[in-house]
């Protein structure tokens, strides 16, 4: 017969797995993998206007290898902000051909300051704040695995 402690431990593990699964489903975003300068990121895709509007708002943490890719469908001038976003982010502004054309580092959580793209872009990749410096990402590098 299993001890109370063992049973409680099993219940905790099962509960944690269920909650993790529900949290992943709750976001409602499709997922994909991207390669940036040899680093693999598991990203959520913000494709619809509603998904792009919600973005990473209200998140309190994000895995080190995670991110969100905003796909605007074609090149355009983009304006981002951090309203209701509780974690600092690095924003990689990416042209339609996958070239990083700008990087905004360590954005300020909950700021309403507008962060413009340096030129028309199709994508914005949001990663944890500091990722660009830690991994050595630079303007001119290519991102692989982007939607067509």
N, CA, C and O of each residue as an XYZ file, in Angstrom:
592
protein
N       0.845     -1.178      0.000
C       0.000      0.000      0.000
C       0.894      1.246      0.000
O       1.861      1.332      0.757
N       0.556      2.195     -0.851
C       1.356      3.409     -0.942
C       1.098      4.311      0.252
O      -0.007      4.362      0.791
N       2.125      5.008      0.644
C       1.983      5.926      1.765
C       1.210      7.171      1.324
O       1.087      7.457      0.133
N       0.710      7.881      2.283
C       0.010      9.129      2.012
C       0.920     10.085      1.247
O       0.486     10.754      0.309
N       2.187     10.142      1.658
C       3.153     11.032      1.008
C       3.304     10.673     -0.471
O       3.307     11.566     -1.318
N       3.428      9.391     -0.795
C       3.581      8.966     -2.180
C       2.336      9.324     -2.996
O       2.442      9.805     -4.124
N       1.179      9.088     -2.426
C      -0.067      9.425     -3.127
C      -0.174     10.933     -3.358
O      -0.573     11.369     -4.437
N       0.178     11.722     -2.352
C       0.136     13.176     -2.484
C       1.100     13.645     -3.564
O       0.788     14.563     -4.323
N       2.267     13.019     -3.634
C       3.255     13.368     -4.638
C       2.728     13.081     -6.042
O       2.893     13.901     -6.945
N       2.103     11.940     -6.226
C       1.519     11.582     -7.520
C       0.445     12.594     -7.911
O       0.406     13.044     -9.056
N      -0.429     12.956     -6.965
C      -1.479     13.926     -7.235
C      -0.867     15.265     -7.646
O      -1.361     15.913     -8.568
N       0.205     15.683     -6.968
C       0.873     16.945     -7.308
C       1.427     16.916     -8.724
O       1.249     17.873     -9.479
N       2.099     15.825     -9.093
C       2.675     15.717    -10.433
C       1.586     15.721    -11.505
O       1.714     16.407    -12.519
N       0.537     14.971    -11.286
C      -0.565     14.917    -12.250
C      -1.221     16.289    -12.355
O      -1.507     16.751    -13.460
N      -1.461     16.940    -11.232
C      -2.075     18.269    -11.236
C      -1.199     19.266    -11.982
O      -1.706     20.062    -12.774
N       0.101     19.233    -11.742
C       1.018     20.151    -12.424
C       0.993     19.918    -13.924
O       1.011     20.877    -14.695
N       0.951     18.669    -14.352
C       0.910     18.354    -15.777
C      -0.389     18.855    -16.404
O      -0.378     19.394    -17.511
N      -1.497     18.680    -15.707
C      -2.788     19.143    -16.218
C      -2.797     20.659    -16.327
O      -3.224     21.203    -17.346
N      -2.331     21.349    -15.290
C      -2.291     22.811    -15.311
C      -1.389     23.308    -16.431
O      -1.753     24.251    -17.135
N      -0.225     22.699    -16.612
C       0.683     23.102    -17.686
C       0.011     22.933    -19.042
O       0.120     23.800    -19.909
N      -0.675     21.823    -19.219
C      -1.385     21.590    -20.474
C      -2.493     22.598    -20.698
O      -2.670     23.086    -21.814
N      -3.240     22.917    -19.653
C      -4.300     23.905    -19.770
C      -3.737     25.274    -20.072
O      -4.295     26.001    -20.894
N      -2.626     25.651    -19.418
C      -2.009     26.951    -19.690
C      -1.559     27.047    -21.134
O      -1.745     28.085    -21.768
N      -0.964     25.975    -21.673
C      -0.523     25.977    -23.069
C      -1.720     26.121    -23.997
O      -1.666     26.872    -24.971
N      -2.818     25.394    -23.694
C      -4.006     25.487    -24.526
C      -4.689     26.841    -24.370
O      -5.259     27.367    -25.325
N      -4.631     27.396    -23.177
C      -5.337     28.646    -22.902
C      -4.838     29.794    -23.767
O      -5.602     30.707    -24.080
N      -3.574     29.760    -24.157
C      -3.060     30.847    -24.979
C      -3.706     30.849    -26.343
O      -3.906     31.914    -26.928
N      -4.045     29.663    -26.875
C      -4.708     29.574    -28.158
C      -3.835     29.847    -29.365
O      -4.343     29.877    -30.486
N      -2.559     30.046    -29.180
C      -1.667     30.353    -30.289
C      -1.133     29.067    -30.931
O      -0.872     28.079    -30.245
N      -0.977     29.100    -32.258
C      -0.245     28.029    -32.924
C       1.207     28.132    -32.489
O       1.652     29.184    -32.029
N       1.940     27.043    -32.633
C       3.344     27.024    -32.223
C       4.238     26.605    -33.378
O       3.816     25.895    -34.291
N       5.484     27.063    -33.314
C       6.466     26.724    -34.338
C       7.859     26.815    -33.722
O       8.023     27.221    -32.571
N       8.841     26.433    -34.501
C      10.238     26.559    -34.069
C      10.970     27.462    -35.039
O      10.770     27.390    -36.252
N      11.819     28.315    -34.488
C      12.649     29.208    -35.290
C      14.102     29.007    -34.929
O      14.427     28.598    -33.814
N      14.965     29.292    -35.867
C      16.403     29.211    -35.646
C      16.981     30.605    -35.855
O      16.848     31.191    -36.929
N      17.627     31.130    -34.811
C      18.258     32.452    -34.872
C      19.715     32.267    -34.485
O      20.022     31.942    -33.338
N      20.608     32.472    -35.437
C      22.048     32.374    -35.174
C      22.401     31.081    -34.428
O      23.177     31.094    -33.473
N      21.811     29.958    -34.884
C      22.117     28.666    -34.290
C      21.333     28.326    -33.036
O      21.464     27.217    -32.517
N      20.523     29.245    -32.534
C      19.717     29.021    -31.330
C      18.284     28.682    -31.735
O      17.685     29.375    -32.557
N      17.738     27.615    -31.154
C      16.366     27.192    -31.450
C      15.406     27.812    -30.441
O      15.649     27.784    -29.235
N      14.314     28.372    -30.954
C      13.274     28.947    -30.102
C      11.939     28.297    -30.424
O      11.584     28.123    -31.590
N      11.207     27.941    -29.382
C       9.841     27.436    -29.501
C       8.936     28.648    -29.347
O       8.820     29.216    -28.261
N       8.303     29.035    -30.434
C       7.547     30.286    -30.423
C       6.065     30.051    -30.624
O       5.636     29.096    -31.271
N       5.306     30.959    -30.046
C       3.882     31.040    -30.313
C       3.723     32.020    -31.465
O       4.461     33.002    -31.558
N       2.755     31.755    -32.348
C       2.536     32.597    -33.521
C       1.330     33.500    -33.305
O       0.220     33.024    -33.068
N       1.558     34.797    -33.388
C       0.478     35.784    -33.310
C       0.206     36.242    -34.740
O       0.947     37.049    -35.301
N      -0.877     35.708    -35.320
C      -1.145     35.916    -36.735
C      -2.350     36.822    -36.962
O      -2.296     37.734    -37.787
N      -3.435     36.574    -36.235
C      -4.651     37.371    -36.425
C      -4.501     38.714    -35.696
O      -3.671     38.846    -34.797
N      -5.302     39.695    -36.084
C      -5.243     40.979    -35.365
C      -5.482     40.822    -33.856
O      -4.849     41.504    -33.051
N      -6.396     39.920    -33.480
C      -6.685     39.710    -32.057
C      -5.469     39.114    -31.338
O      -5.122     39.542    -30.238
N      -4.825     38.123    -31.968
C      -3.635     37.510    -31.369
C      -2.508     38.522    -31.258
O      -1.829     38.579    -30.233
N      -2.300     39.320    -32.296
C      -1.223     40.327    -32.253
C      -1.523     41.382    -31.195
O      -0.608     41.879    -30.540
N      -2.791     41.725    -31.024
C      -3.167     42.717    -30.014
C      -2.917     42.196    -28.601
O      -2.476     42.953    -27.736
N      -3.191     40.917    -28.354
C      -2.998     40.318    -27.032
C      -1.527     40.026    -26.760
O      -1.037     40.282    -25.660
N      -0.820     39.492    -27.754
C       0.605     39.211    -27.608
C       0.957     38.484    -26.331
O       0.324     37.487    -25.984
N       1.956     38.975    -25.633
C       2.421     38.368    -24.381
C       1.898     39.098    -23.144
O       2.474     38.988    -22.062
N       0.816     39.834    -23.310
C       0.235     40.561    -22.178
C      -0.104     39.607    -21.035
O      -0.546     38.478    -21.247
N       0.113     40.091    -19.838
C      -0.253     39.438    -18.575
C       0.596     38.204    -18.247
O       0.316     37.523    -17.261
N       1.607     37.905    -19.033
C       2.493     36.787    -18.702
C       3.482     37.261    -17.637
O       3.959     38.395    -17.680
N       3.776     36.399    -16.703
C       4.723     36.756    -15.648
C       6.059     36.052    -15.820
O       7.020     36.348    -15.109
N       6.121     35.112    -16.770
C       7.380     34.420    -17.038
C       7.293     33.784    -18.418
O       6.212     33.599    -18.976
N       8.464     33.457    -18.950
C       8.537     32.785    -20.237
C       9.801     31.940    -20.237
O      10.850     32.392    -19.778
N       9.713     30.734    -20.742
C      10.880     29.854    -20.798
C      12.000     30.518    -21.594
O      11.747     31.318    -22.494
N      13.229     30.177    -21.252
C      14.385     30.796    -21.898
C      14.417     30.554    -23.405
O      14.908     31.395    -24.157
N      13.897     29.411    -23.848
C      13.927     29.099    -25.281
C      12.592     29.414    -25.967
O      12.333     28.935    -27.071
N      11.756     30.212    -25.317
C      10.432     30.535    -25.858
C      10.410     31.948    -26.417
O      11.323     32.743    -26.195
N       9.353     32.234    -27.141
C       9.162     33.567    -27.682
C       7.818     33.656    -28.366
O       7.040     32.702    -28.375
N       7.558     34.819    -28.939
C       6.351     35.007    -29.730
C       6.729     35.693    -31.028
O       7.436     36.700    -31.037
N       6.239     35.122    -32.138
C       6.469     35.694    -33.456
C       5.180     36.355    -33.937
O       4.151     35.698    -34.093
N       5.250     37.653    -34.168
C       4.137     38.409    -34.728
C       4.321     38.415    -36.241
O       5.342     38.882    -36.745
N       3.331     37.898    -36.963
C       3.372     37.856    -38.425
C       2.325     38.824    -38.951
O       1.128     38.633    -38.733
N       2.779     39.869    -39.646
C       1.878     40.902    -40.145
C       1.462     40.648    -41.596
O       0.780     41.478    -42.197
N       1.870     39.499    -42.166
C       1.429     39.102    -43.491
C       2.174     39.718    -44.645
O       2.154     39.169    -45.747
N       2.822     40.819    -44.435
C       3.598     41.509    -45.462
C       4.311     42.684    -44.831
O       3.986     43.081    -43.712
N       5.278     43.243    -45.535
C       6.057     44.353    -44.967
C       5.200     45.587    -44.693
O       4.381     45.997    -45.517
N       5.411     46.159    -43.524
C       4.755     47.420    -43.165
C       5.477     48.047    -41.979
O       6.242     47.383    -41.280
N       5.227     49.321    -41.764
C       5.759     49.979    -40.576
C       4.984     49.453    -39.375
O       3.754     49.427    -39.384
N       5.704     49.038    -38.351
C       5.105     48.418    -37.181
C       5.389     49.272    -35.955
O       6.477     49.831    -35.816
N       4.408     49.371    -35.071
C       4.584     50.017    -33.772
C       4.188     49.026    -32.697
O       3.093     48.463    -32.731
N       5.080     48.814    -31.745
C       4.838     47.894    -30.634
C       4.819     48.714    -29.347
O       5.253     49.867    -29.328
N       4.307     48.102    -28.260
C       4.399     48.699    -26.937
C       4.329     47.596    -25.905
O       4.133     46.429    -26.246
N       4.487     47.959    -24.650
C       4.579     46.978    -23.559
C       3.405     47.061    -22.586
O       3.465     46.482    -21.502
N       2.346     47.767    -22.954
C       1.201     47.898    -22.059
C       0.721     46.507    -21.623
O       0.542     45.616    -22.453
N       0.518     46.337    -20.335
C       0.047     45.076    -19.737
C       0.990     43.892    -19.966
O       0.581     42.739    -19.832
N       2.223     44.168    -20.303
C       3.231     43.112    -20.462
C       4.150     43.213    -19.254
O       4.786     44.245    -19.036
N       4.220     42.142    -18.470
C       4.877     42.183    -17.166
C       6.337     41.743    -17.180
O       7.014     41.839    -16.155
N       6.840     41.262    -18.321
C       8.240     40.837    -18.405
C       8.958     41.677    -19.458
O       8.371     42.055    -20.472
N      10.218     41.958    -19.208
C      11.027     42.683    -20.184
C      11.263     41.793    -21.398
O      11.467     40.586    -21.268
N      11.234     42.397    -22.565
C      11.412     41.653    -23.808
C      12.476     42.287    -24.687
O      12.739     43.486    -24.596
N      13.085     41.472    -25.537
C      13.863     41.957    -26.672
C      12.965     41.780    -27.891
O      12.339     40.732    -28.054
N      12.898     42.789    -28.743
C      12.086     42.717    -29.959
C      13.023     42.721    -31.159
O      13.805     43.653    -31.348
N      12.938     41.673    -31.964
C      13.713     41.573    -33.194
C      12.781     41.905    -34.346
O      11.792     41.207    -34.571
N      13.090     42.964    -35.073
C      12.299     43.377    -36.226
C      12.895     42.688    -37.446
O      14.083     42.833    -37.733
N      12.050     41.928    -38.172
C      12.539     41.022    -39.199
C      11.848     41.308    -40.535
O      10.620     41.358    -40.612
N      12.651     41.495    -41.583
C      12.132     41.714    -42.932
C      11.512     40.428    -43.464
O      11.704     39.358    -42.886
N      10.766     40.531    -44.564
C      10.091     39.381    -45.151
C      11.065     38.280    -45.551
O      10.690     37.107    -45.563
N      12.320     38.634    -45.882
C      13.311     37.616    -46.279
C      14.010     36.973    -45.082
O      14.906     36.149    -45.266
N      13.613     37.338    -43.851
C      14.186     36.741    -42.652
C      15.357     37.493    -42.052
O      15.920     37.050    -41.051
N      15.737     38.615    -42.636
C      16.864     39.401    -42.126
C      16.428     40.266    -40.945
O      15.426     40.977    -41.022
N      17.189     40.199    -39.856
C      16.939     41.077    -38.711
C      17.385     42.485    -39.113
O      18.549     42.701    -39.450
N      16.444     43.443    -39.075
C      16.755     44.815    -39.479
C      16.787     45.773    -38.296
O      17.168     46.934    -38.445
N      16.391     45.296    -37.128
C      16.439     46.131    -35.934
C      16.218     45.280    -34.698
O      15.541     44.253    -34.741
N      16.804     45.730    -33.591
C      16.632     45.041    -32.311
C      16.385     46.087    -31.231
O      17.184     47.006    -31.047
N      15.278     45.939    -30.524
C      14.990     46.774    -29.354
C      15.241     45.896    -28.139
O      14.560     44.890    -27.939
N      16.213     46.278    -27.336
C      16.643     45.426    -26.215
C      16.033     45.871    -24.896
O      15.836     47.058    -24.639
N      15.744     44.878    -24.076
C      15.294     45.070    -22.693
C      14.205     46.138    -22.560
O      14.379     47.143    -21.870
N      13.087     45.897    -23.231
C      11.977     46.838    -23.150
C      11.474     46.937    -21.709
O      11.664     46.025    -20.904
N      10.842     48.042    -21.409
C      10.376     48.319    -20.049
C       8.964     47.759    -19.864
O       8.039     48.170    -20.565
N       8.792     46.818    -18.920
C       7.473     46.250    -18.683
C       6.428     47.332    -18.401
O       6.691     48.303    -17.691
N       5.240     47.141    -18.975
C       4.060     47.976    -18.793
C       4.196     49.391    -19.361
O       3.324     50.230    -19.132
N       5.259     49.664    -20.087
C       5.439     50.989    -20.684
C       4.481     51.177    -21.866
O       4.208     50.237    -22.613
N       3.984     52.383    -22.019
C       3.137     52.708    -23.164
C       3.920     53.468    -24.226
O       3.338     53.994    -25.175
N       5.245     53.526    -24.067
C       6.094     54.159    -25.068
C       6.032     53.344    -26.363
O       6.152     52.119    -26.341
N       5.848     54.020    -27.458
C       5.767     53.356    -28.756
C       7.176     52.957    -29.207
O       8.116     53.749    -29.130
N       7.300     51.720    -29.674
C       8.566     51.187    -30.174
C       8.366     50.912    -31.667
O       7.755     49.911    -32.039
N       8.884     51.806    -32.524
C       8.659     51.645    -33.960
C       9.693     50.731    -34.618
O      10.832     50.625    -34.163
N       9.271     50.075    -35.698
C      10.230     49.318    -36.490
C      11.123     50.320    -37.230
O      10.670     51.410    -37.576
N      12.396     49.956    -37.476
C      13.296     50.894    -38.136
C      12.972     51.096    -39.614
O      13.419     52.065    -40.228
N      12.197     50.181    -40.176
C      11.736     50.249    -41.564
C      10.587     49.244    -41.681
O      10.317     48.523    -40.720
N       9.910     49.174    -42.816
C       8.840     48.182    -42.935
C       9.371     46.760    -42.717
O      10.405     46.375    -43.264
N       8.636     45.991    -41.903
C       9.001     44.603    -41.606
C       7.745     43.740    -41.705
O       6.622     44.237    -41.630
N       7.963     42.440    -41.876
C       6.827     41.515    -41.856
C       6.641     40.889    -40.485
O       5.518     40.581    -40.087
N       7.759     40.697    -39.746
C       7.716     39.967    -38.487
C       8.344     40.765    -37.349
O       9.218     41.605    -37.562
N       7.877     40.480    -36.139
C       8.548     40.910    -34.916
C       8.639     39.664    -34.031
O       7.633     39.009    -33.759
N       9.841     39.354    -33.592
C      10.060     38.224    -32.689
C      10.358     38.771    -31.310
O      11.327     39.507    -31.127
N       9.518     38.412    -30.321
C       9.737     38.827    -28.942
C      10.359     37.679    -28.164
O       9.845     36.560    -28.151
N      11.475     37.981    -27.519
C      12.196     37.026    -26.682
C      12.364     37.636    -25.293
O      12.113     38.827    -25.108
N      12.778     36.848    -24.333
C      13.054     37.382    -23.004
C      14.078     38.505    -23.096
O      15.031     38.430    -23.872
N      13.869     39.549    -22.292
C      14.805     40.664    -22.255
C      16.216     40.192    -21.940
O      16.421     39.417    -21.006
N      17.184     40.657    -22.713
C      18.581     40.266    -22.522
C      19.024     39.132    -23.417
O      20.221     38.859    -23.516
N      18.085     38.461    -24.074
C      18.433     37.324    -24.939
C      19.365     37.735    -26.072
O      20.304     37.009    -26.399
N      19.112     38.888    -26.669
C      19.919     39.331    -27.810
C      21.383     39.502    -27.428
O      22.273     39.069    -28.161
N      21.633     40.128    -26.290
C      23.017     40.304    -25.834
C      23.628     38.968    -25.416
O      24.768     38.665    -25.768
N      22.877     38.185    -24.676
C      23.384     36.913    -24.175
C      23.754     35.967    -25.321
O      24.720     35.211    -25.215
N      22.991     36.010    -26.410
C      23.222     35.093    -27.522
C      23.938     35.750    -28.697
O      24.229     35.097    -29.699
N      24.217     37.025    -28.570
C      24.991     37.724    -29.593
C      24.257     38.013    -30.887
O      24.881     38.084    -31.945
N      22.924     38.185    -30.824
C      22.168     38.486    -32.038
C      22.491     39.888    -32.526
O      22.643     40.818    -31.735
N      22.593     40.024    -33.855
C      22.928     41.313    -34.450
C      22.062     41.581    -35.671
O      21.557     40.662    -36.315
N      21.903     42.873    -35.972
C      21.230     43.284    -37.196
C      21.997     42.678    -38.370
O      23.228     42.670    -38.382
N      21.255     42.170    -39.357
C      21.863     41.564    -40.538
C      21.826     40.043    -40.518
O      21.967     39.407    -41.562
N      21.636     39.450    -39.332
C      21.554     37.992    -39.251
C      20.197     37.532    -39.767
O      19.240     38.304    -39.830
N      20.137     36.253    -40.134
C      18.905     35.665    -40.678
C      18.193     34.808    -39.640
O      18.823     34.156    -38.808
N      16.878     34.825    -39.709
C      16.018     33.967    -38.898
C      15.472     32.896    -39.837
O      14.941     33.215    -40.900
N      15.599     31.634    -39.452
C      15.147     30.523    -40.281
C      13.891     29.896    -39.686
O      13.711     29.868    -38.469
N      13.020     29.390    -40.572
C      11.806     28.711    -40.131
C      10.590     29.621    -40.095
O       9.551     29.240    -39.556
N      10.700     30.811    -40.656
C       9.578     31.747    -40.661
C       8.454     31.266    -41.581
O       8.715     30.570    -42.562
N       7.204     31.630    -41.272
C       6.097     31.280    -42.179
C       6.333     31.908    -43.552
O       6.985     32.945    -43.675
N       5.803     31.271    -44.553
C       5.955     31.801    -45.927
C       4.867     32.765    -46.279
O       4.849     33.297    -47.389
